[in-house]
Amino acid sequence: RDKQWYQRRVRGCTSKLLNVGSIPGLNLYGSHPFYLNLEKSGRANGVLLLNSNAMDITLTKDPAVTWTTIGGILDFSVFVGESPLEVAQLYTARIGRPFLPPVWSLGYHLCRWGYNNTAYMRSVLDDMVDKAVPFDVQWNDIDYMSAEQDFTVSSRFSDLPDHVAHLHELGKRYVMILDPAIFFNSSSDYLPFQSGLADDVFIRNISNDLLIGKVWPGNTVFPDFLFDKTVDWWTHWLTYLHKTLDFDGVWIDMNEPESFYDGSVSGCPWEDALEQPPYYPGVRNRLQWHTLCMTAKQHQYLHYNTHNLYGWSEAHATHSALKTLRPGNRTFILARSTFVGSGRWTAHWTGDVHSTWSDLAASIPALINMNLFGMPMVGADICGFDGDSNQELCIRWSQLGAFLSLLSQPQYTICKAPRTDSLGDRRNVYNTGRSAEEIQVGVVPVRIVCEVSRKW
């Protein structure tokens, strides 16, 4: 009977591993080609294919698993244990144990896409204190940047350094976002681009020209984080920004890498076999969808082989930079795109989830899966990110955030931009956040928060 259920449940079930920045429903941000199997005896086994190329993993009715990859080597590791826990321990011994987070990062985090200026951030801080909803860390999305360009601060946030200093005086911490894409303008005096060009840290196309995509600041180029000089360049500019903003951690987003063009501004050499392989594990029958050309050159490698490593390599570079920048301190990084072993350096969140009950439900297995992948510090956007939230959904999602920790789920939560016009009486939402905090204090030192509104 169990076999019949399995055959009905998994027939034709395929996971497509190609890192893509998209709303859930298609390929998602990370690739972890590992599975764990629980046997009837209670023993367990797991298999890892350490391969960064795009692939399909299909469960068949036999039962069996079929791996279909478009490149790389077949580097399999098999783990056998008395329990799923033992297999997970063997797996993380192979890929690297999770990083030990700083204590402050296990606290209440407050973040929003839509802080228009420092005054708004300050008013939110005051409001949370007034409503007795405690929090430990305040974050900035790209709003703080000048023209969405990395390593800059907008004139609207000219007093942000003072606000960060005030946060520190209150015993709180500050984290800001960076995207990997660097604004491209050969005639501008934007120094991160000019110095990166001089150090040759950017990915190039098949003709050896800079590969130009498009992200928030406009036309952009992409650092090759697998290149040693890039790590030095990244460290230099993080140090430069830190002299202005005394940040405690870094949030790295859009690092699949995401681009608003398919391939580049000038397309890709579509006649090349790497751009149009005979088999497509990716989305929309196009490997370049919202990312770079597969023929792009990353110094020692082709992007075709290293695409799924981009977020992993940026996390590694950022970890190295923070160790240099803040010696003696534990690092804190939050990354959207991950790969096997990313948990050694970074936390993760489930990305741009919809403000729906179905996405609330889907977040539970997603969080548990990331634990199996060696990334225990992981969470979801409480109340959702895309679409209008509502009071009941926001309350229930906050409550879920509190109780997920009972499943050994250290929930790290980013709440970027839930629209709150339909939340009704916000006292209930604030009270739920406060209650969730009190529950979690008695379970594990991990708290969650979603900023909903300053007004009742």
N, C-alpha and C positions, 0 to 999 in steps of 0.2 A: 504493500500500500504506500509506503514511504517513497519507493522508487517511482510509482505511478504519479504521485503528487509532484515529485521532482521533475519528471519528464514533462508534465503539463506546465509547470512553473517556469522552466528555464529554456524551453525550446525556442531557439532563435534569439536568445538574449546575448547581445553583443555590446561590449564597452569599447568605445573608440578613443584611443589615447593620442591626442594632438592638442597641445595647450592652446586654447583660444580664449580671448576675453569676450565673453558674451553673457547675456541673460540666460539663466538656467533653462534647459530644454534641448540644448545642443552640447557639443563638446564643451568642457569647462576648463578651468584655469590650470589644473595640474595633471600629472601623469605618474601613477604608481603601479607598475606592472607586477603586482604581488597579490596572491590570494591565500586565504586561510580556510582550511577544510576541517570541519568537526566530524569525526567518525562516530559510529553508533556506540563504540566501546567507551567513548568519552575522551579518547586520545585525539590528537590533532596533527595536522601537517600543513605546511605552507610551501609555496613555490614563488621565487622571484626570477624574473627575466630582466637582468640588468642591461637594458638596451634603451637608448634615448631616441630612436627613430619612431616615427608615427606607426601605430599598429592597431589591429583589432584583436580583442580577446573574446572568444565566443564560447558560451556554455552550451553543450549539446545534450541530447536526451540519453546518451549511452550509459552512464554519464561520462563526459569527457570535457576537456578544455582544449580549444584550438587557438594557437597564437599565430597571427599573420602580420609580419612586420615588413616594411619596405627597405630595410637596410640594417646595418650594424652587425654585431656578432651575437651568437646564441650562448650567452653567459648565464646559465641557470644555476640557482642555488636552491637546494631542497632542505627543509627544516622539519624535523620530526620530534614531537614532544608528548608528554603525558597529558597536557592540557593546552587550550588555546593560549593561556598566559605564558606557558613555557615556550611555545612557538614564537609568540611576539617578542619574548626576551631574546631568543636566538636570532630573530630577524634584526632587532636593533643592535645586537652585538656585531652583526655583519655590516650594517649600513651606518652605524654610529648612534650613540645614545642621544636622546633629546637634550637640548641646552638647559642649564639651570637658570631660570629667570630671576631677575631682581625682585625682591619682596614687593616693592611698590607696584610692579606690573600685575600682581595678583589682586589688585584692588578694583575699585569702581572707576570705569572709564567713560568720559563724556566727549562725544565727537559729533560733528555735524558738517555736512556739505551745505554751505549757505551762510556762514558767518561773514557778514559784509564788511565788518570793521572790528577793531579792537573793542570799541565801546559795547558792541553787541556781545562779544565774548565775556566782557566784564559784567554785563548785566545778567548773563546766564549764570555766572559764578555766584553773584549776589543772590539770585533767585533760588538756586539750589541750597544755599546756606539758609535762606529765609524759610524754605519749605522743609528744612531738616532732612533733606535727601543727601547723604554723604557721598562724596566721590573723591578719587585720589589722583586722577590724571585728566588733563584737558588736551584736546587734539585740534589740529588744523588740517583741513583738506586744502585743495589747491587755491582757495580763495586768498590766502595770505601772500601768494606770489605776485610779482609784477608781470602782467601779461602772460600768466601761467608758465613762466620760465623758471627752471630750477635754479636754486642758490640765490634767488632774489627775494626782496620783501616789498610789497606794494606800499605806495604812499598812504593808502587807506589804513595800513597797519604800522604806521611810523612809530607808534607807541607800543607795539607788540613786545619789544624787549623788556619794557617796564612791566608789562602784564605778566610776562614769564617770570621775571624777578619776584613779583608779588606772589605768584603761585608757589614759588620756592619758599618764600617767607612763611607761607601758610602750611608748609610741609607737603605740598603737592608737586606733581611732575608735569612735564610738557613733552608732547610728541608731535612731529609734523610730517607731512607727506612729501615724497619725492617720486617723480616718474623717471624712468630711464631715458626717455626720448629728450634730446637736447635741441633747442631752437636753432634752426639753420638760417643764417643770413650772412653770406660771404662778405658783405660790405658793412656789417654792423660791428660795434665794439663790444659785443656780448662775449666776455672773456672766457667763460667755460667752453664755448664753442671754439674760439680762437686757440686756446691752449690745447684743447683736445685734438684739433686739427694739426697743430705743430707736433704733438706726441704720437700722432697716427693711431688714435684709440678707437676710431669709428669703423663700423662695418661698411664694406664696399661691395659694389655690384660686380657682375661678371666682367665688365669692362674696366674694372679697377677704379671707377669713379665712386664718390660717396653715394651710398644708397640713401635716398631721401624719401621719407614717408611723411605722414601728417598725424599729429596728435594735438593736444589742447593749444599749444602756442602757435600752431601753424605748421609749416614745413619743418621737419625735424630729421636728425641723424641719430644713430643708435650706437652706444658704446659696446665694445666687445669685451665683456667681463671675464672671458677666458684668457685674456691677454694680460700679462703681468703689469705692463705699463698703465693699463686702464685702472687697475686697483690703486696704483700710486696717484693717478690723476683724480680718481673718485675720492680718495682720502684727502687730497689737497683741498678740494672744493667743499667737502663736508666740514673740514677744519675752518675754512673761510666763513661758511655760514654759521658755524658754532660761535664764532667771535661776535656775531650779531645776535643770534638766537641761542640761548643756553639750553638747547634741547637735551632730553634725557633718553630718547629713543627715536627710531626712524621707521616710518611706514612707507614701504615701497609698493607701488601700485602699477598697473598697466604693463606688467613685466612678463607677458607671454612671449615676445613683446607684442603689444597692441598697436595697431596703426589704423587710421581711417581709410587708407587705400589698401587694395589687394596687391601686395608685392612692393610697389613703390609708385612715386608720382609718374614715372615713365613706363610703368608696367614691368614685365619680366620677359626674358627670352623664352617665349612659350614653346619654341621648337626644341628646346633642350629637354632631354629625357628626365632630368631631375624636377623640372617644373610640371611635367605631365607624365608621371609614372603609369605603368599599365594597371596599377591597383591603387585605389584611394581609401585609406582608412579615415580620412579627415572629414570636414564638413563641406556640404554643398559641392562635392566633387572638385574641390579646389584647395590644395594645401596652403595657398597664399592668402586665404580669406582673412582679412583684417590683420595681416601680419606681413612678414618680409618675403622676398623671393627666396626660393629654396637654393638657388645658385649663389646667393650672397656669400661673400668671403669674410670669414672671421679669423684672419691671420693664419692659424694652423689648420683651420677646419672649414667645412662648408656648412651653411645654415641648415641644409637638408638633414644633416646628421646631428646637429646640436640644438635644434629649435627648442625641444622640450627641456633643455638645460639652461635656458636663458634666465628664468627666474631664480633657479638654483645658484647660478653663477653670480647673479647680482646680490643675492643674500650673503653669499660667501664673501664677496668684496666689501659689502656694507659691514659685516661682522668684523672683518679685518680692519676696516677704517675706524670703527668704534673702539676696538681694542687699542688702537694707536691714539685715538682722540681722548678717550676716557680711561686711561690705564688704572688697573686696580678695581674697576667697576664691572659688574656683570652687564652684558649687552642686552638690549631689547630691540627686536626687529619684528615687524609684521609684514608678511609678504602675501600677495595674491596668488602668484604662480609658484608651484612647487614641483619637486621631483624627488626621487628616492634619496633619502639622506638630508633633505632640507631641514628636518627637525633638529639637526645639530646646531643650527644657527638662528632659526626663525620660528615665530608663531604664524598662524594662518587663520583667515576667516573665509566664510563660504561665499563671499562676493555679493554681487548685486541681486539678491533674492527679491522676489515679488512680495508685496504686502498682501498675502493671501493665506488662507488656512492651509491650503495644500503645501505651500512652501514652508510654513511653520512645521508641518508634519515631516516634510522631506529633510529638514535640517537635522533631525534626530539621527537617522542612519548616516548622514554625511559627517556629522561630528564624531560618531563612533568609528566610522571607517578611518578618519584621519588619525585617531588613536592607534588603530592597528598598523598604520603606516609610520608609526614612530613620531607622531606630532600631537602630543597631548594638550598643548596650549592652543586651543582652537575654539571658534565660536561663530555665531551668525548675527546678522543685523536684526536686533530686536525691533519689532514692529515692521520689519521689512524695509526695503530700499526703493523699489520701483512701484509706483502707483500710490493711491491714497490709502492710508491706514485708517483704522477706526478704533474707538475706545476699547471695545471688547477684545479685538485682536491684539492690541498693544498690551492690555492687561494680561491676557493669557500667555502671550509670548514672554513677557517679563517673568511670569510665574514659572514657565517652563525653564527659563534661564536659571532660576534659583534651584530647581529640583534636578536638573540634569547633572549637577555636581554629585548627586547621590549615586550616579552611575560611574563614578570616578571620571567625570567629564569636566576637567577644569575649563570652564567656559570663559573665553575671552571675547568681548563683544564690542563691535563698532557700530554705531548708529549714525548713518551719514545724513540722510535727508528724508525721514518720514514726513509726509505732509500731514499737518495736524489740524486742519480746518474742521474735520469731521469728528474730532475726538470728544466733543461734548464737554461735560464737566471734568476738567483736568485734575480735580482733587483726587478722584479715584485712581488716576494713572500715577500721580505722585505717591499716593499712599501705597500702591502696589510696589513701586520701586523701593520704597522705604522698607516694606515688609520683606521683599525678596532679599534685601541687604541683611536684615536681621536673621533670616533663615540661614543664609549662606555663612554668616559669621560663626554659626554653631556647627557647620559641617566642614567646610574647607575655607581657607582665607582667599576666596575669589568672589568678587562682586560684579554686578552688571548694572548698567544704566542706559537709558535712552532719553535724550533730551526731547521733550515734547512741546513745551511752550513756556513762555514767561508769564503769560496771562491766564487768568482763570476763564 
